[in-house]
């Protein structure tokens, strides 16, 4: 028999159900204390995390001390001087530096890798008043789009315990979807924010490359410099926007970061709706979700037309060459730290390297395709489509054999444009189908994060958030 596990009713339950925006307003108004909010989420973690294993490290003492300090500050100075997220809890993925806890990358070898300072994004979240309450799980070195590792274990999907929670920010997706955290910070080089949002039915923003400073992994390989960005996972679009407002802008530790206005000029409200993908087959339930989102946008005054952006198949090929060529450079050094399954997947992915694609040709083609998408965005400033073409797979299907590499790359068929081209992307839930969450994805031109957030807000208004949920248990 399948049932849902839930916490006891009461005021604490009401608090863990709220968005970060709502919690910040309640704390600012003095309707609740930060300590009450922190305690409510810690209780929720204790209740459901044993079923999901999304939160790997609980920061009870540190977060309660920070909450007490936040409450004392408000009592002394009043609400006028409070930062935007004053006293609000957040969770942080285990590959982002957060002082006081190790940056493990999902590896036992990094169990004692304590950072000397916060990553820029966490530095800014703390400055905005946010309080880290826990670290969240990820696959080894972020190599998978499912979240499991021998060090921390398997993270489960709160909608269906047999299915992946996505990855590599799968701990964040599961924690936010189940009410353990209102807002999580992860990152995305191949859908690592968007994949968990799809699997767990929450919202995620992959910001324009360079808008949010990146600092945890140092300079990294070229593929990371070009395609990797930190960003938020939440249950509402307003929370994504609120988080972006706190973390964007140039930072001295990231020479590629820039400060660009969060709002751009008005553009025609035209949307290219993608219901089929060259080189892939999209499940009909996912097509139906995309069409429903398109209808919601049309009802709000958008002009929605079916169209396909340029060269999706080539984008996937180039993303694979870019990412796997750099992975090949570090494979020998990281292989001893990996499980046999992760090493097998890594080698299968590296085997996808096409020697005919030179590094020079890769960058030339990337630039050419970027120019083609610029032309497409001139006609259609927004692109609406799927995240994955198929439903979430069962745990460890991606490492059951070398065919897992094909499964992984196939699921990312409409995810990779966001990374290769550095453009902003939002994932937002639609209406669940057969007790499974459904989401869609929105793309826009570089630094038009405002356009995807605005359209995502329209879709959210039509369907409403479908989380938090109580996790399924046998």
C-alpha positions in Angstrom: 0.0 0.0 0.0 1.3 3.5 -0.9 0.6 6.4 1.3 2.0 9.8 2.0 4.0 10.6 5.1 3.2 14.0 6.7 4.2 16.0 9.7 1.8 16.9 12.5 -0.6 19.8 11.8 -0.2 23.2 13.4 1.6 26.5 13.1 5.0 24.9 12.2 3.4 23.1 9.3 1.9 26.3 8.0 5.4 28.0 8.0 7.2 25.2 6.1 4.5 25.4 3.4 5.2 29.1 2.7 7.4 30.6 0.0 10.6 32.5 0.8 8.9 35.8 -0.2 6.0 35.2 2.2 8.3 34.1 5.0 10.4 37.3 4.6 7.2 39.4 4.7 6.0 37.6 7.8 9.3 38.1 9.6 9.5 41.7 8.5 6.0 42.4 9.8 6.7 40.8 13.1 4.0 38.2 12.6 6.5 35.4 13.2 10.1 35.2 14.3 13.0 33.9 12.3 13.5 31.4 15.1 10.0 30.0 14.6 10.6 29.8 10.8 13.9 28.0 11.2 12.6 25.6 13.8 9.6 24.8 11.6 11.9 23.8 8.7 14.3 21.9 10.9 11.3 19.9 12.3 10.1 19.2 8.7 13.6 18.0 7.8 13.6 15.6 10.7 10.2 14.3 9.7 10.6 13.6 6.0 14.4 13.6 5.3 14.8 10.0 6.5 12.5 9.0 3.6 14.1 11.2 1.0 17.8 11.7 2.0 17.9 15.1 0.3 19.5 17.0 3.1 23.0 15.6 4.0 24.0 18.0 6.8 21.7 19.8 9.1 22.9 23.1 10.6 20.7 23.2 13.7 23.0 25.1 16.0 24.4 27.6 13.5 21.0 28.3 12.0 19.2 28.8 15.3 22.0 31.1 16.5 21.7 33.1 13.3 17.9 33.2 13.7 18.2 34.5 17.2 20.6 37.2 16.0 18.2 38.1 13.2 15.3 38.5 15.7 17.4 40.6 18.0 18.4 42.9 15.1 14.8 43.4 14.1 13.7 44.1 17.7 16.4 46.7 18.1 16.3 48.4 14.6 12.7 47.7 13.4 11.6 46.5 10.0 12.9 49.4 7.9 16.5 48.3 7.9 16.0 44.6 7.2 17.5 43.0 4.1 15.2 41.2 1.6 15.6 37.7 3.0 16.1 38.6 6.6 15.8 35.4 8.7 14.7 33.2 5.9 16.1 29.6 5.7 17.9 28.3 2.6 19.7 25.1 1.7 22.9 24.8 -0.3 24.2 22.1 -2.7 27.3 20.3 -1.6 29.5 21.7 -4.4 29.1 25.3 -3.3 31.4 26.7 -0.6 29.4 27.5 2.6 31.7 28.2 5.5 31.4 25.7 8.4 30.5 22.7 6.2 32.6 20.7 3.7 32.3 21.2 0.0 32.2 17.5 -0.8 31.1 17.3 -4.5 29.4 14.1 -3.3 32.8 12.4 -2.6 34.0 10.8 0.7 37.5 12.0 -0.3 36.2 15.6 0.3 34.6 14.9 3.7 37.0 17.3 5.4 37.2 19.9 2.6 36.2 22.9 4.7 36.2 26.2 2.7 37.8 29.3 4.1 35.1 31.6 2.7 31.7 31.4 1.2 31.2 31.2 -2.5 30.1 34.6 -3.9 26.5 33.5 -4.2 26.3 32.4 -0.6 28.1 35.5 0.5 25.4 37.5 -1.1 22.5 35.4 0.2 23.9 35.8 3.7 24.2 39.6 3.1 20.5 39.5 2.1 19.7 37.9 5.5 19.2 34.3 4.4 20.2 31.6 6.8 21.6 28.2 5.6 19.9 25.4 7.5 21.4 22.4 5.6 23.5 21.1 2.7 21.9 19.0 0.0 22.9 15.9 -1.9 24.4 15.5 -5.4 25.9 12.8 -7.5 29.7 12.2 -7.5 31.3 15.3 -9.1 28.0 16.2 -10.6 28.5 13.6 -13.3 24.9 12.3 -13.4 21.4 13.6 -13.9 20.3 11.4 -11.0 21.4 11.9 -7.4 23.1 9.1 -5.6 26.6 8.5 -4.3 28.3 6.0 -2.0 29.2 8.7 0.5 25.8 10.3 1.1 23.5 7.7 -0.4 20.4 7.9 -2.7 18.1 10.9 -2.8 14.5 10.0 -3.5 11.8 11.8 -5.4 8.9 12.9 -3.1 6.4 12.2 -5.8 7.5 8.7 -6.4 10.2 7.0 -4.4 11.1 4.7 -7.3 12.0 7.5 -9.7 15.0 9.8 -9.9 14.9 13.2 -8.2 17.1 14.5 -11.1 20.6 15.9 -10.8 23.0 17.1 -10.2 21.1 19.4 -7.8 18.7 16.6 -7.0 19.0 17.1 -3.2 17.8 20.7 -3.7 14.9 19.6 -5.9 13.7 17.0 -3.4 14.1 19.2 -0.4 12.3 22.2 -1.9 9.5 20.0 -3.3 8.9 18.3 0.1 8.9 21.5 2.2 12.3 21.0 3.9 13.5 24.3 2.4 11.7 27.2 0.7 14.7 28.1 -1.4 17.8 26.3 -2.5 21.0 27.3 -4.3 22.5 24.9 -6.9 24.2 25.2 -10.2 23.7 24.2 -13.9 26.1 23.2 -16.6 23.9 20.6 -18.3 20.5 21.1 -16.7 21.6 20.5 -13.1 19.0 23.0 -11.8 16.4 22.3 -14.4 16.5 18.5 -14.3 15.5 18.3 -10.6 12.9 21.0 -11.1 11.4 18.8 -13.9 11.5 15.6 -11.8 10.3 17.1 -8.6 7.7 19.6 -9.9 9.3 22.8 -8.7 10.6 26.0 -10.3 14.2 26.8 -11.2 16.2 29.6 -12.9 19.4 29.1 -14.8 20.5 32.7 -15.1 22.2 34.2 -18.1 25.9 33.1 -18.1 27.9 35.7 -16.3 25.0 37.4 -14.6 25.6 35.5 -11.3 29.2 35.2 -10.1 30.7 31.8 -9.8 33.5 31.1 -7.3 33.4 27.6 -5.7 35.4 25.7 -8.3 38.0 28.4 -9.0 38.7 29.1 -12.7 37.8 25.6 -13.8 38.1 24.2 -17.4 36.9 26.3 -20.3 33.5 24.4 -20.5 32.8 25.5 -16.9 33.8 29.1 -17.6 31.5 29.2 -20.6 28.5 27.1 -19.5 28.3 26.7 -15.6 26.3 29.1 -13.4 24.9 29.1 -9.9 21.1 29.7 -9.5 18.0 29.2 -7.4 15.4 26.4 -7.0 12.2 27.3 -5.3 8.4 26.6 -5.3 7.4 30.0 -6.8 8.6 32.3 -9.6 8.5 35.2 -7.2 11.1 33.4 -5.1 13.3 32.9 -8.2 13.1 36.6 -9.0 13.8 37.5 -5.3 16.9 35.3 -5.2 18.2 36.6 -8.5 17.9 40.2 -7.2 20.2 39.3 -4.3 22.9 37.3 -6.2 23.4 39.0 -9.5 26.1 41.4 -10.6 29.9 41.6 -11.0 32.1 40.1 -8.2 35.8 40.5 -7.9 36.3 36.7 -7.6 34.7 36.0 -11.0 36.3 37.9 -13.9 33.5 36.7 -16.2 30.8 38.2 -14.1 29.1 41.4 -15.2 26.5 43.8 -13.9 23.5 44.1 -16.3 20.1 45.6 -15.5 17.5 43.0 -14.5 14.9 44.6 -16.7 15.3 45.1 -20.5 13.4 47.0 -23.1 9.9 46.0 -24.2 9.7 43.4 -27.0 6.8 41.8 -28.9 5.0 39.2 -26.8 5.6 36.4 -29.3 6.3 32.9 -28.2 7.8 29.9 -30.2 6.1 26.8 -28.8 8.2 23.7 -29.2 6.2 20.5 -29.3 8.6 18.3 -31.3 12.4 18.1 -31.2 14.6 17.1 -34.1 16.5 13.9 -33.2 14.2 13.1 -30.2 10.7 11.9 -29.5 8.7 13.9 -26.9 6.1 12.0 -24.8 2.5 13.0 -25.5 1.9 13.9 -21.8 4.8 16.4 -22.0 3.5 17.8 -25.3 0.1 18.2 -23.6 1.8 20.1 -20.8 3.6 22.4 -23.2 0.4 23.1 -25.1 -1.5 23.9 -21.9 1.3 26.4 -20.9 1.0 27.9 -24.4 -2.7 28.3 -24.0 -2.1 30.1 -20.6 0.3 32.5 -22.3 -2.2 33.1 -25.2 -5.0 33.8 -22.7 -2.7 36.5 -21.2 -2.1 38.2 -24.5 1.0 36.4 -25.9 1.1 35.4 -29.5 1.9 31.7 -29.5 3.0 29.9 -32.6 4.6 26.5 -33.1 8.2 26.8 -34.2 11.5 25.1 -33.6 14.8 27.1 -32.8 17.8 26.3 -35.1 20.0 23.3 -35.0 19.0 21.4 -31.9 20.8 18.2 -32.9 24.0 20.1 -33.5 23.8 21.9 -30.3 23.6 18.6 -28.4 26.6 17.3 -30.3 28.7 20.4 -29.6 27.7 20.5 -25.9 28.8 16.9 -25.6 32.1 17.6 -27.3 32.8 20.6 -25.2 31.9 19.0 -21.9 33.4 15.6 -22.5 36.7 16.9 -23.9 37.2 18.8 -20.7 36.1 15.9 -18.6 38.7 13.8 -20.4 41.4 16.1 -19.2 40.6 15.4 -15.5 39.4 11.8 -15.8 42.6 10.2 -14.7 42.8 12.3 -11.5 39.2 11.8 -10.4 38.7 8.2 -11.4 40.3 6.8 -8.1 37.7 8.8 -6.1 34.7 7.6 -8.0 32.5 4.5 -7.6 32.7 1.9 -10.3 29.3 2.9 -11.6 30.2 6.6 -11.9 33.5 5.8 -13.5 31.8 3.6 -16.0 29.4 6.4 -16.9 32.3 8.9 -17.2 34.2 6.6 -19.5 31.0 6.0 -21.7 30.5 9.8 -21.9 34.2 10.4 -22.8 33.8 7.8 -25.5 31.3 10.2 -27.2 34.2 12.5 -28.1 34.3 13.1 -31.9 37.9 13.6 -33.0 36.7 15.3 -36.1 35.4 18.3 -34.0 38.5 20.4 -33.2 38.4 22.9 -30.4 38.6 25.8 -32.9 35.7 24.4 -34.9 33.7 23.9 -31.7 33.9 27.6 -30.8 33.3 28.7 -34.4 30.1 26.6 -34.6 29.0 27.8 -31.2 29.3 31.4 -32.3 27.5 30.7 -35.5 24.6 28.9 -33.8 24.4 31.7 -31.3 24.0 34.2 -34.1 21.2 32.0 -35.6 19.4 32.0 -32.3 19.7 35.8 -32.1 17.9 35.9 -35.4 15.3 33.5 -34.0 14.8 35.6 -30.9 14.2 38.6 -33.1 11.1 36.9 -34.4 10.2 35.0 -31.2 11.6 36.7 -28.0 10.4 33.7 -25.9 10.7 30.0 -26.5 8.4 27.6 -24.7 9.1 23.9 -24.7 9.8 20.7 -22.6 12.6 20.1 -20.1 13.1 16.4 -20.6 11.4 14.6 -23.6 10.4 11.7 -21.3 9.2 11.0 -17.8 11.8 10.6 -15.0 13.5 7.2 -15.1 13.9 4.7 -12.3 16.9 5.0 -9.9 20.3 4.1 -11.4 19.0 3.5 -14.9 21.7 5.9 -16.0 24.4 3.7 -14.5 22.9 0.2 -15.1 25.1 -0.2 -18.2 27.1 1.9 -20.7 23.8 2.7 -22.4 23.2 5.1 -19.4 25.3 7.7 -21.3 22.8 7.6 -24.1 19.9 7.9 -21.7 21.5 10.9 -20.0 22.3 12.7 -23.2 18.9 12.0 -24.6 17.1 13.4 -21.6 19.1 16.7 -22.0 18.1 17.2 -25.6 16.3 20.5 -25.0 18.4 21.4 -21.9 21.8 21.9 -23.6 20.9 25.1 -25.6 20.7 27.0 -22.3 24.3 26.0 -21.4 26.0 26.1 -24.8 24.6 29.5 -25.7 24.6 31.0 -22.2 21.0 32.0 -22.4 18.5 32.3 -19.4 16.1 29.5 -18.8 13.2 29.0 -16.3 11.4 25.8 -15.4 7.9 26.2 -14.0 5.3 23.6 -13.1 2.0 23.1 -14.9 -0.8 20.8 -13.9 0.2 17.3 -12.6 -0.9 14.4 -14.7 -1.7 11.0 -13.1 -0.2 12.1 -9.8 3.1 13.1 -11.5 4.4 16.6 -11.7 4.6 18.4 -15.1 6.8 21.3 -15.9 7.8 23.4 -19.0 10.8 25.4 -19.9 11.2 28.9 -21.2 14.2 30.4 -23.0 15.0 34.0 -24.0 18.0 35.9 -25.3 21.0 36.7 -23.2 20.3 38.9 -20.2 16.6 38.8 -20.8 16.0 36.8 -17.6 13.1 39.2 -17.0 11.3 37.8 -20.0 11.4 34.2 -18.9 10.5 35.1 -15.3 7.5 37.2 -16.5 6.2 34.4 -18.7 6.8 31.8 -16.1 4.7 33.9 -13.7 1.8 33.9 -16.1 2.0 30.1 -16.4 2.2 29.7 -12.6 -0.8 31.9 -12.2 -2.8 29.6 -14.5 -1.9 26.4 -12.7 -0.5 27.3 -9.3 2.4 25.6 -7.5 2.0 21.9 -7.0 4.3 21.6 -4.1 5.2 21.2 -1.2 4.1 17.5 -1.1 4.4 14.8 1.5 6.7 12.1 0.3 5.4 8.7 -0.8 6.3 5.8 1.5 5.5 2.1 1.1 
